[in-house]
Amino acid sequence: MAKIYSALILILLSSNAYSASCCGGGQSAASLMIADHLQEWTFSTLLRKDLGQTNNDGQALMDDDGNKDQTITSSIEYKRLFTDRFQGNTSLSFIQKEAKRLGKNETDSGLGDFGIGVFYEAVTNYSYNSWTPRIFTGIKLTIPFGENNFNSQKNLRTDIRGTGFYKIDLPVVMARGDFKASLSPQYLPKQKYLDSTYAFSAAGTYTHSLSSEIDLSSTLQWNYLAKKKYKNQTLIASQFWEVSLSPAWNFQKDMSLNLNYSDSTLLGKSRNSALYRSLSLGMTWSELL
């Protein structure tokens, strides 16, 4: 097992691995325990590379070969079941950024977003009917430790770590069998130079068991950020699609190794958003009920 883990680390950190850059990192607001676990710890490392940017018409402006914009994010997430229907989670990340553009090189590192949330299982399936979904509602608060696109103090914006905004998510998650779907309206309160605005994300995940130890999940997610006012200037809305493929190896009853590849260039129209690819490797330890 150690040899396989070491090999995956080498793949993750190789120069050919693509990943994402700024402004998105951190765990999903709809991240919660579906399995019958008392608690979970997840440790992960993500490498992301930005490839370019789209404008308001959806046209892609790709970076030159000499440019570089990549991020390494190390994250920890903890989830805990409080009662039969209540659970909470918290997450924190450390981000290292490197950028090269217009003959300049720049690096920066520091804490990313801190997230804390709670979920309630509003619709249960105690009858274990295969057609009855479980539905969770929740709230999550995101507290930024890095700058955002508007407050960046560096020429190549390497001090942007995570979203850079205070944000409140109100996710709703439905799970039935191998399928999981989530809707997450988000509120960004008024903060430095930025008037209050809203965002929205929707995602669907299908998980297929290749064997008793190996699962393969695929996720399609759509993200939208409404128009906003910055220093009394109205800024146009942005949106993008993200496709993810996530194999997981459950090598012990209470431990799993998780690999994830995400890409915002494959599907759907992107507007005013970064084009990126990312690869992450994580380990999850669970305490069963």
Backbone bond lengths (Angstrom), bond angles and torsions (degrees), N, CA, C in turn:
res aa  C-N    CA-C-N  psi(-1)  N-CA   C-N-CA  omega(-1)  CA-C   N-CA-C  phi
1 M - - - 1.457 - - 1.521 110.85 -
2 A 1.346 116.10 -38.90 1.464 119.41 -179.58 1.519 111.27 -62.77
3 K 1.347 116.27 -36.69 1.470 119.57 179.35 1.526 111.00 -65.51
4 I 1.317 116.57 -40.57 1.467 120.09 179.42 1.523 110.40 -66.14
5 Y 1.334 116.69 -43.20 1.470 120.48 178.82 1.525 110.94 -61.13
6 S 1.340 116.60 -42.16 1.465 120.41 179.10 1.522 111.24 -64.58
7 A 1.322 116.23 -39.25 1.463 119.39 179.40 1.519 111.29 -64.24
8 L 1.338 117.00 -41.18 1.458 119.98 179.32 1.522 111.11 -65.88
9 I 1.340 117.62 -36.48 1.458 120.53 176.38 1.521 110.45 -61.72
10 L 1.336 117.18 -41.63 1.461 120.77 179.76 1.526 110.85 -64.54
11 I 1.326 116.17 -40.82 1.473 119.36 177.29 1.518 110.40 -62.33
12 L 1.338 116.30 -44.62 1.460 121.66 -177.88 1.511 112.08 -60.28
13 L 1.347 116.55 -40.28 1.456 120.19 -173.64 1.522 113.29 -95.31
14 S 1.322 117.98 2.45 1.465 120.02 -179.70 1.514 110.58 -69.80
15 S 1.327 117.22 157.47 1.465 121.94 -176.22 1.509 112.04 -69.39
16 N 1.332 118.37 -15.70 1.456 120.62 -178.85 1.520 112.38 -88.35
17 A 1.327 117.82 -6.93 1.460 120.44 -178.96 1.519 109.56 -81.49
18 Y 1.336 116.12 130.73 1.460 121.01 178.68 1.516 109.71 -98.77
19 S 1.345 115.65 150.46 1.444 119.06 175.46 1.504 111.10 -156.29
20 A 1.355 116.67 -170.58 1.437 120.27 -169.90 1.505 113.74 -97.38
21 S 1.301 117.77 169.61 1.458 118.61 -178.57 1.496 111.42 -108.42
22 C 1.305 119.12 -106.19 1.456 119.84 -169.94 1.512 112.06 -103.72
23 C 1.288 111.86 -178.14 1.462 124.15 160.16 1.511 115.12 63.21
24 G 1.269 120.90 8.65 1.430 118.25 177.77 1.495 113.40 -130.55
25 G 1.301 117.92 -18.87 1.437 122.19 -165.57 1.509 115.62 -54.33
26 G 1.316 115.45 173.36 1.438 119.45 179.40 1.503 111.41 102.18
27 Q 1.333 114.93 167.06 1.444 119.91 -178.43 1.531 110.24 -78.06
28 S 1.347 113.56 154.12 1.457 118.73 177.64 1.521 110.26 -65.19
29 A 1.331 115.72 145.87 1.464 120.06 177.12 1.518 110.81 -64.17
30 A 1.339 116.90 -24.04 1.459 121.34 -178.47 1.524 111.98 -93.57
31 S 1.321 117.94 19.12 1.457 122.46 178.22 1.525 109.70 -79.39
32 L 1.343 116.77 116.81 1.453 120.73 -178.99 1.518 109.24 -153.64
33 M 1.320 116.92 169.36 1.460 121.73 179.29 1.521 109.85 -87.22
34 I 1.336 116.03 123.04 1.456 121.93 174.22 1.526 109.93 -98.16
35 A 1.339 115.88 -36.50 1.462 120.51 179.58 1.525 110.81 -71.19
36 D 1.328 115.59 167.67 1.464 120.99 -178.31 1.522 109.59 -83.86
37 H 1.334 115.38 75.83 1.456 122.28 179.18 1.523 109.67 -117.23
38 L 1.320 115.58 145.83 1.455 120.30 174.64 1.524 110.77 -79.35
39 Q 1.341 116.90 -39.79 1.453 121.28 178.78 1.519 110.02 -156.95
40 E 1.327 115.42 159.74 1.461 122.19 178.75 1.525 109.74 -141.65
41 W 1.340 116.09 140.68 1.456 123.71 169.51 1.519 107.49 -118.10
42 T 1.333 117.31 132.19 1.465 121.17 176.12 1.521 109.33 -128.27
43 F 1.330 115.21 128.18 1.456 122.52 175.56 1.528 107.47 -117.31
44 S 1.336 117.71 130.05 1.461 119.55 -175.41 1.528 111.33 -146.04
45 T 1.322 114.19 156.49 1.463 122.30 174.08 1.523 108.16 -128.79
46 L 1.315 116.60 130.31 1.465 122.43 -177.55 1.522 110.05 -122.73
47 L 1.311 115.09 135.02 1.456 122.55 174.00 1.515 108.58 -115.25
48 R 1.329 116.34 124.70 1.462 120.86 -177.58 1.520 109.86 -129.62
49 K 1.342 115.12 141.25 1.451 121.34 177.08 1.516 109.95 -127.60
50 D 1.324 116.20 125.63 1.471 120.43 174.32 1.517 109.63 -83.35
51 L 1.328 115.07 134.20 1.465 121.42 -177.65 1.515 112.61 -103.38
52 G 1.329 117.62 -18.76 1.459 121.20 -177.59 1.512 110.90 168.38
53 Q 1.342 114.90 -161.11 1.458 121.62 -174.83 1.516 108.15 -146.34
54 T 1.345 116.39 147.76 1.459 119.76 173.99 1.527 109.66 -106.30
55 N 1.352 115.94 150.81 1.459 120.16 178.52 1.523 109.77 -95.99
56 N 1.330 116.86 -170.30 1.457 121.42 -175.91 1.521 112.76 -65.87
57 D 1.341 117.47 -23.78 1.464 121.44 178.31 1.516 112.76 -90.12
58 G 1.327 117.20 0.67 1.451 120.36 -179.74 1.511 114.14 86.00
59 Q 1.328 117.66 5.77 1.455 120.04 178.77 1.523 109.80 -77.93
60 A 1.333 115.61 137.33 1.460 120.95 -177.07 1.520 110.91 -89.27
61 L 1.317 115.52 131.59 1.456 122.69 173.82 1.518 106.67 -110.74
62 M 1.347 116.90 98.22 1.451 121.95 -172.91 1.524 111.14 -84.25
63 D 1.327 115.57 147.53 1.460 121.06 177.52 1.522 110.72 -71.07
64 D 1.333 115.79 150.45 1.458 120.83 174.10 1.521 109.82 -70.56
65 D 1.339 115.75 163.16 1.464 120.16 -179.36 1.525 111.77 -62.06
66 G 1.326 117.15 -28.27 1.455 120.24 -178.36 1.513 114.28 -80.36
67 N 1.339 116.78 -9.61 1.466 120.58 179.83 1.526 111.33 -85.07
68 K 1.306 115.34 155.43 1.461 121.07 179.02 1.516 109.37 -146.42
69 D 1.320 116.08 131.89 1.466 121.21 178.37 1.527 107.44 -149.29
70 Q 1.313 116.70 96.22 1.456 119.44 -176.87 1.523 111.31 -137.21
71 T 1.333 114.19 158.28 1.456 122.27 -175.01 1.519 110.12 -137.33
72 I 1.305 116.24 137.25 1.465 122.02 170.59 1.520 107.38 -113.86
73 T 1.321 115.94 122.54 1.463 121.86 -177.58 1.520 110.18 -118.30
74 S 1.315 116.16 122.31 1.462 122.13 174.55 1.522 107.82 -105.72
75 S 1.334 116.30 124.18 1.466 120.20 -172.10 1.518 111.66 -127.95
76 I 1.321 114.34 153.58 1.455 121.92 171.31 1.525 107.76 -132.87
77 E 1.321 116.75 135.56 1.460 121.70 179.28 1.525 109.26 -134.50
78 Y 1.318 116.26 137.77 1.462 121.93 179.20 1.521 108.89 -126.16
79 K 1.345 115.86 134.34 1.457 122.57 177.76 1.524 108.53 -126.68
80 R 1.321 115.90 142.46 1.465 120.57 -176.38 1.515 110.38 -143.06
81 L 1.331 116.06 133.88 1.461 122.08 174.62 1.529 108.52 -88.86
82 F 1.343 116.62 121.40 1.462 121.37 -178.26 1.531 111.88 -91.55
83 T 1.327 116.33 -44.39 1.466 122.37 175.89 1.524 106.89 -136.66
84 D 1.333 116.40 -174.46 1.464 119.23 179.39 1.525 112.34 -58.55
85 R 1.361 116.66 -26.85 1.466 118.98 -173.29 1.524 114.15 -123.35
86 F 1.329 118.09 -8.43 1.462 121.04 179.61 1.532 110.41 -109.50
87 Q 1.336 115.44 138.24 1.454 121.37 173.63 1.523 109.39 -145.84
88 G 1.319 115.71 157.42 1.460 120.71 178.83 1.510 110.54 -132.62
89 N 1.334 116.35 163.21 1.462 120.54 176.04 1.521 109.96 -149.52
90 T 1.302 114.49 156.49 1.460 121.48 176.20 1.512 108.83 -145.31
91 S 1.342 116.87 150.92 1.456 120.79 -177.06 1.523 109.71 -149.00
92 L 1.325 114.60 150.30 1.456 121.79 178.47 1.511 108.29 -149.16
93 S 1.338 116.39 145.38 1.463 120.44 -177.90 1.520 110.98 -133.89
94 F 1.328 115.25 154.35 1.454 123.55 172.80 1.524 107.24 -118.75
95 I 1.334 117.14 128.49 1.463 121.51 -169.79 1.521 111.02 -121.13
96 Q 1.333 115.31 134.96 1.461 123.19 174.23 1.530 107.96 -118.86
97 K 1.332 116.19 125.11 1.461 120.60 -176.53 1.517 110.90 -121.39
98 E 1.323 113.91 145.99 1.459 120.78 177.27 1.529 108.64 -140.29
99 A 1.325 116.47 132.44 1.457 121.30 -179.27 1.528 109.94 -137.61
100 K 1.322 114.63 144.46 1.469 121.92 176.55 1.520 107.62 -138.65
101 R 1.340 115.72 118.90 1.460 119.56 -177.67 1.532 108.97 -162.16
102 L 1.333 116.10 141.82 1.466 122.26 176.59 1.532 111.98 56.10
103 G 1.319 115.31 37.51 1.453 120.22 177.95 1.518 114.58 76.86
104 K 1.340 117.40 7.46 1.464 121.14 -179.16 1.521 110.19 -112.57
105 N 1.324 116.06 144.71 1.458 123.05 174.14 1.519 108.60 -118.20
106 E 1.335 115.66 139.04 1.452 118.92 -176.13 1.523 109.67 -149.42
107 T 1.334 116.53 139.05 1.462 121.76 176.14 1.530 109.07 -133.27
108 D 1.311 114.81 156.28 1.458 120.40 176.73 1.523 107.96 -160.93
109 S 1.313 117.40 155.35 1.459 121.28 177.90 1.523 109.43 -151.83
110 G 1.315 115.46 158.20 1.455 120.56 179.85 1.515 110.87 161.66
111 L 1.314 116.23 -178.03 1.452 120.90 179.28 1.518 110.93 -67.09
112 G 1.330 115.93 144.51 1.452 121.42 175.65 1.513 110.58 -94.67
113 D 1.329 117.04 -130.30 1.465 121.07 179.98 1.529 110.88 -88.45
114 F 1.318 115.40 145.63 1.464 121.78 169.48 1.519 107.35 -108.23
115 G 1.330 116.68 128.57 1.456 120.73 -179.00 1.515 111.76 -123.89
116 I 1.315 116.63 142.49 1.461 121.67 176.19 1.526 108.08 -143.04
117 G 1.333 115.87 133.11 1.456 118.58 -175.74 1.518 112.29 -150.51
118 V 1.320 115.42 168.86 1.461 122.49 178.54 1.524 108.35 -141.25
119 F 1.346 116.53 143.36 1.464 122.20 180.00 1.526 110.04 -126.16
120 Y 1.333 115.24 149.45 1.461 122.55 175.91 1.529 108.30 -127.32
121 E 1.328 116.30 130.71 1.466 120.58 178.79 1.526 108.01 -81.69
122 A 1.328 115.08 94.72 1.465 120.70 -173.85 1.518 112.26 -73.68
123 V 1.323 117.26 -35.37 1.469 122.15 178.08 1.515 107.49 -123.30
124 T 1.322 116.67 116.89 1.464 121.52 -177.26 1.528 110.47 -98.12
125 N 1.333 115.15 172.14 1.461 121.05 175.33 1.523 108.48 -134.79
126 Y 1.330 115.87 58.00 1.460 120.05 -179.30 1.532 112.34 -67.22
127 S 1.335 117.09 -17.28 1.462 120.41 177.53 1.531 111.55 -82.46
128 Y 1.352 116.22 -9.56 1.474 122.36 179.79 1.526 112.38 57.63
129 N 1.329 115.10 34.41 1.458 120.70 174.62 1.526 108.88 -73.31
130 S 1.327 117.27 130.09 1.468 121.02 -174.94 1.523 112.44 -67.39
131 W 1.344 117.66 -15.83 1.467 120.24 -178.67 1.524 112.79 -100.05
132 T 1.326 118.06 -7.03 1.460 120.86 -177.36 1.519 110.40 -92.09
133 P 1.338 118.67 122.29 1.466 119.79 179.49 1.528 111.76 -81.82
134 R 1.315 115.62 157.40 1.458 121.98 167.69 1.524 106.61 -98.35
135 I 1.324 116.43 134.62 1.462 120.78 -177.54 1.527 108.97 -123.98
136 F 1.331 115.55 127.54 1.455 122.58 -179.48 1.529 109.18 -115.49
137 T 1.305 116.13 141.28 1.464 121.54 171.16 1.528 107.54 -120.30
138 G 1.320 115.72 152.80 1.454 117.06 -176.37 1.512 113.60 -160.69
139 I 1.322 114.54 179.18 1.463 122.03 174.87 1.523 107.37 -144.11
140 K 1.330 115.53 139.02 1.461 120.16 179.26 1.520 109.55 -138.23
141 L 1.325 115.33 136.13 1.458 122.49 177.73 1.522 109.24 -107.51
142 T 1.335 116.68 129.69 1.463 122.70 176.15 1.523 109.13 -108.59
143 I 1.333 115.85 125.06 1.463 122.49 178.61 1.526 108.08 -114.83
144 P 1.354 119.00 118.33 1.463 120.90 -176.67 1.531 112.23 -84.93
145 F 1.327 115.62 145.99 1.451 121.52 172.25 1.529 111.86 -113.04
146 G 1.334 116.63 -9.85 1.459 121.27 176.93 1.517 111.04 -106.85
147 E 1.315 116.68 175.77 1.461 121.52 177.69 1.523 109.85 -81.86
148 N 1.338 116.50 172.08 1.455 121.64 175.15 1.523 109.50 -115.58
149 N 1.335 115.60 -176.24 1.465 120.21 -176.97 1.518 112.96 -58.26
150 F 1.324 117.56 -28.27 1.455 120.82 -174.09 1.524 112.84 -90.88
151 N 1.341 116.51 -29.73 1.465 119.95 -174.58 1.523 113.85 -102.07
152 S 1.320 117.67 4.99 1.464 120.57 -177.22 1.527 111.16 -57.91
153 Q 1.336 114.73 137.21 1.464 120.61 -178.67 1.529 112.00 -104.86
154 K 1.326 117.87 0.84 1.457 121.44 -176.44 1.525 110.86 -112.60
155 N 1.335 116.12 149.47 1.459 121.40 -175.62 1.530 112.38 -59.83
156 L 1.333 117.14 -41.98 1.460 121.32 -177.75 1.528 112.06 -102.37
157 R 1.311 116.76 12.69 1.465 124.01 171.20 1.530 113.46 60.61
158 T 1.306 117.35 34.09 1.459 118.96 178.45 1.525 112.87 -76.01
159 D 1.326 117.56 -7.04 1.462 119.74 175.97 1.522 112.35 -86.91
160 I 1.345 117.50 3.47 1.464 121.40 173.89 1.526 107.80 -83.50
161 R 1.324 116.71 112.76 1.462 121.16 -177.14 1.528 107.94 -129.27
162 G 1.330 115.85 114.20 1.458 120.16 -176.87 1.516 111.15 78.94
163 T 1.326 117.20 -151.73 1.458 120.88 -177.37 1.527 111.76 -73.18
164 G 1.338 116.53 -35.00 1.462 120.28 -176.81 1.513 113.90 77.24
165 F 1.336 118.10 5.61 1.464 122.08 -178.82 1.528 110.54 -129.41
166 Y 1.326 115.94 147.25 1.456 119.99 166.09 1.526 107.32 -69.83
167 K 1.337 115.96 137.64 1.461 118.78 -173.42 1.525 109.50 -151.02
168 I 1.336 115.88 141.52 1.459 122.52 175.43 1.524 108.45 -117.47
169 D 1.332 116.60 121.14 1.467 122.26 176.89 1.521 109.71 -103.47
170 L 1.344 115.28 144.36 1.459 122.36 176.53 1.530 108.83 -126.04
171 P 1.332 117.69 69.97 1.462 120.30 -173.39 1.528 113.51 -76.08
172 V 1.320 114.04 150.32 1.464 123.19 169.89 1.525 106.68 -124.93
173 V 1.328 116.48 127.78 1.463 121.57 -175.23 1.525 108.90 -123.84
174 M 1.345 115.85 131.71 1.460 121.44 175.18 1.521 108.31 -116.87
175 A 1.326 116.92 131.56 1.458 121.78 179.91 1.520 109.64 -130.75
176 R 1.329 115.44 130.80 1.467 120.58 175.99 1.522 108.47 -149.90
177 G 1.306 115.99 116.64 1.454 119.78 179.53 1.524 111.71 61.03
178 D 1.319 115.66 -124.13 1.462 121.64 -177.74 1.524 112.97 -88.43
179 F 1.325 117.94 -0.11 1.459 120.79 -175.50 1.522 111.14 -109.49
180 K 1.326 115.59 144.82 1.458 122.23 172.41 1.519 108.36 -140.95
181 A 1.319 117.16 134.91 1.460 122.20 178.69 1.518 108.80 -131.89
182 S 1.327 116.58 146.61 1.464 120.12 -179.99 1.520 110.53 -140.58
183 L 1.326 115.14 144.96 1.459 123.84 171.91 1.522 106.84 -124.78
184 S 1.337 116.86 132.71 1.459 119.09 -174.83 1.523 111.24 -139.68
185 P 1.340 117.65 93.08 1.468 119.31 169.32 1.525 109.40 -71.30
186 Q 1.327 116.29 144.85 1.460 121.64 -174.65 1.535 109.29 -132.20
187 Y 1.314 114.97 140.59 1.463 121.13 178.27 1.517 108.80 -118.37
188 L 1.329 116.35 127.31 1.456 122.60 175.72 1.525 107.56 -108.10
189 P 1.326 118.53 105.99 1.465 120.49 -178.21 1.520 111.30 -68.06
190 K 1.323 115.46 164.49 1.459 120.42 178.37 1.521 109.45 -60.60
191 Q 1.324 116.23 131.44 1.447 122.52 -179.98 1.519 109.28 -145.91
192 K 1.287 119.31 -174.12 1.460 123.75 -169.81 1.519 112.01 -48.57
193 Y 1.322 116.27 114.74 1.471 125.39 176.85 1.528 113.76 66.84
194 L 1.332 119.14 -2.77 1.452 121.24 -174.50 1.519 110.07 -120.28
195 D 1.350 116.03 125.12 1.456 120.09 173.61 1.524 109.81 -72.23
196 S 1.320 116.62 159.55 1.458 120.15 179.66 1.526 110.56 -61.78
197 T 1.321 116.07 146.25 1.457 121.70 179.45 1.527 108.16 -152.28
198 Y 1.326 116.74 -175.18 1.455 119.95 -178.60 1.521 110.24 -138.30
199 A 1.309 114.72 162.40 1.457 121.94 177.27 1.524 107.82 -141.19
200 F 1.323 116.04 174.65 1.461 120.67 -176.54 1.519 108.99 -157.10
201 S 1.323 116.41 141.47 1.458 120.72 173.44 1.522 109.42 -138.95
202 A 1.322 115.75 148.34 1.463 122.52 177.43 1.520 107.65 -138.87
203 A 1.324 116.54 138.14 1.469 120.02 -176.18 1.515 110.06 -144.71
204 G 1.341 114.27 151.69 1.457 121.39 173.84 1.515 109.45 -135.42
205 T 1.339 116.71 137.65 1.461 121.66 -177.78 1.522 110.09 -130.50
206 Y 1.334 115.48 135.62 1.467 121.58 173.56 1.518 108.19 -120.89
207 T 1.325 117.11 130.44 1.456 122.48 -179.43 1.523 109.70 -117.13
208 H 1.337 115.14 129.04 1.470 121.19 179.10 1.526 108.94 -119.35
209 S 1.315 117.29 130.59 1.456 121.97 179.18 1.521 109.29 -86.99
210 L 1.337 114.92 112.63 1.462 119.83 178.43 1.526 111.03 -77.26
211 S 1.320 116.36 -28.63 1.460 122.49 176.84 1.520 107.27 -158.39
212 S 1.331 116.85 -174.71 1.460 120.15 179.30 1.525 112.08 -68.27
213 E 1.344 117.51 -16.26 1.456 121.35 -177.40 1.522 114.13 -113.78
214 I 1.319 118.37 -19.51 1.466 120.97 -171.90 1.529 110.52 -119.49
215 D 1.342 115.69 125.44 1.463 123.12 174.77 1.525 109.40 -115.43
216 L 1.322 115.36 149.26 1.465 121.01 176.29 1.520 108.66 -128.22
217 S 1.337 116.10 120.68 1.466 121.57 -178.76 1.514 110.41 -114.38
218 S 1.332 115.84 143.57 1.462 122.05 173.43 1.519 108.55 -126.66
219 T 1.345 115.81 138.23 1.470 121.17 -174.91 1.519 109.77 -132.38
220 L 1.311 115.49 137.85 1.463 122.67 172.37 1.527 107.15 -119.68
221 Q 1.342 116.95 125.39 1.468 120.93 -177.30 1.522 110.54 -132.28
222 W 1.333 115.23 138.67 1.462 122.39 176.70 1.524 108.28 -115.87
223 N 1.329 116.26 132.93 1.459 122.37 -177.72 1.535 109.97 -124.48
224 Y 1.324 115.76 138.74 1.465 121.06 -177.70 1.521 109.25 -139.18
225 L 1.320 116.96 133.94 1.456 123.22 173.94 1.519 108.29 -122.50
226 A 1.326 117.02 120.53 1.464 121.78 -175.44 1.521 110.99 -68.38
227 K 1.332 115.15 166.16 1.461 119.06 176.70 1.525 109.30 -62.73
228 K 1.300 115.94 154.06 1.450 121.24 -172.56 1.517 110.40 -145.69
229 K 1.310 115.61 164.91 1.459 120.66 177.53 1.520 109.72 -113.18
230 Y 1.322 114.88 127.07 1.454 121.94 177.81 1.528 107.71 -125.40
231 K 1.338 116.17 116.11 1.465 121.16 -176.00 1.523 110.78 52.19
232 N 1.340 116.27 44.76 1.466 124.14 177.78 1.521 113.57 67.87
233 Q 1.326 118.07 10.85 1.457 121.92 174.35 1.526 108.85 -103.21
234 T 1.329 116.78 131.29 1.455 120.74 179.35 1.518 109.81 -83.54
235 L 1.333 116.04 123.24 1.455 121.83 -179.85 1.521 109.12 -106.69
236 I 1.320 116.19 139.96 1.458 121.32 -173.16 1.518 111.65 -73.81
237 A 1.324 115.27 160.99 1.461 122.24 -176.27 1.526 111.00 -73.33
238 S 1.324 114.96 162.87 1.463 120.69 177.48 1.519 109.60 -134.61
239 Q 1.329 115.67 155.60 1.450 120.39 177.53 1.529 109.23 -157.14
240 F 1.331 116.36 153.75 1.458 120.49 174.41 1.522 109.67 -160.40
241 W 1.347 114.69 158.81 1.456 122.99 175.24 1.520 108.94 -107.29
242 E 1.321 115.70 147.17 1.464 120.75 176.67 1.525 109.25 -131.75
243 V 1.331 116.04 132.02 1.456 123.02 176.75 1.524 108.29 -111.39
244 S 1.337 117.20 132.31 1.461 121.26 -178.47 1.517 110.55 -129.95
245 L 1.336 115.17 145.28 1.461 123.06 174.39 1.523 107.17 -127.62
246 S 1.351 116.92 127.49 1.471 120.17 -169.54 1.525 111.20 -137.62
247 P 1.326 118.09 96.62 1.468 120.07 170.28 1.525 110.89 -79.36
248 A 1.336 116.82 146.24 1.462 122.07 178.73 1.528 108.77 -135.87
249 W 1.313 115.28 134.96 1.459 121.92 179.78 1.527 109.15 -112.70
250 N 1.329 116.72 110.20 1.457 122.28 -179.86 1.531 108.22 -89.62
251 F 1.346 115.71 80.11 1.460 119.39 -171.23 1.520 112.78 -80.24
252 Q 1.328 117.51 -13.81 1.449 122.31 170.49 1.521 108.26 -136.97
253 K 1.325 116.34 167.52 1.461 119.58 -177.11 1.513 112.05 -62.91
254 D 1.364 115.86 -30.83 1.454 120.07 -175.72 1.525 113.61 -116.62
255 M 1.347 118.51 11.35 1.458 120.96 -178.71 1.518 110.61 -138.61
256 S 1.332 115.57 144.97 1.465 120.44 178.07 1.525 109.98 -143.56
257 L 1.322 114.56 151.67 1.457 122.54 175.42 1.521 107.39 -109.86
258 N 1.352 117.21 127.21 1.464 121.49 -171.61 1.518 110.81 -122.50
259 L 1.325 115.49 129.40 1.457 122.29 175.76 1.519 108.19 -116.63
260 N 1.331 117.41 139.97 1.464 120.40 -179.41 1.519 110.58 -139.29
261 Y 1.334 115.54 131.25 1.463 121.81 172.58 1.515 108.12 -117.65
262 S 1.347 117.01 127.27 1.470 122.24 179.66 1.512 110.02 -125.94
263 D 1.346 115.70 146.17 1.461 120.90 -175.08 1.526 109.03 -146.65
264 S 1.335 116.98 128.30 1.468 120.86 178.11 1.525 111.98 -101.89
265 T 1.337 117.47 10.90 1.466 121.19 -176.27 1.523 113.24 -106.34
266 L 1.332 118.80 -3.89 1.460 120.71 -168.17 1.515 114.87 -90.32
267 L 1.333 117.89 -33.72 1.459 119.69 -167.94 1.516 111.20 -144.82
268 G 1.329 115.14 144.07 1.457 120.14 173.34 1.513 113.22 77.81
269 K 1.329 115.12 163.81 1.456 121.21 -179.13 1.519 110.57 -88.46
270 S 1.324 115.70 131.59 1.453 122.40 177.74 1.523 109.12 -107.19
271 R 1.333 116.83 138.74 1.467 121.27 177.22 1.524 109.35 -133.02
272 N 1.321 115.21 130.65 1.470 121.64 175.94 1.533 111.82 50.90
273 S 1.309 115.78 44.43 1.463 121.19 -176.77 1.520 110.65 -139.65
274 A 1.328 114.86 157.06 1.461 120.80 176.84 1.522 110.38 -73.71
275 L 1.335 116.18 146.18 1.453 123.00 171.83 1.523 107.14 -101.96
276 Y 1.316 117.45 123.57 1.457 119.40 -172.28 1.522 111.66 -147.94
277 R 1.328 114.20 163.55 1.460 123.07 168.79 1.522 107.38 -132.45
278 S 1.329 116.17 144.68 1.463 119.11 -179.35 1.517 110.81 -141.38
279 L 1.310 115.00 153.19 1.458 122.70 177.80 1.519 108.00 -136.96
280 S 1.326 116.82 130.37 1.458 119.80 -179.49 1.523 110.89 -132.95
281 L 1.326 114.64 152.72 1.456 122.39 177.42 1.515 108.11 -129.78
282 G 1.326 116.89 131.14 1.457 119.22 -177.33 1.520 112.27 -140.78
283 M 1.323 114.91 159.86 1.453 122.67 175.71 1.519 108.32 -126.64
284 T 1.344 116.40 130.67 1.454 121.49 -179.78 1.522 110.73 -119.76
285 W 1.331 115.38 128.57 1.467 121.15 173.47 1.525 107.99 -110.31
286 S 1.318 116.93 133.02 1.452 121.99 -177.53 1.522 110.79 -124.44
287 E 1.334 115.75 142.93 1.461 120.82 170.25 1.529 107.35 -104.64
288 L 1.323 116.48 117.85 1.436 120.91 -175.23 1.527 111.56 -77.78
289 L 1.322 115.81 153.80 1.463 120.17 176.72 1.534 110.58 -72.90
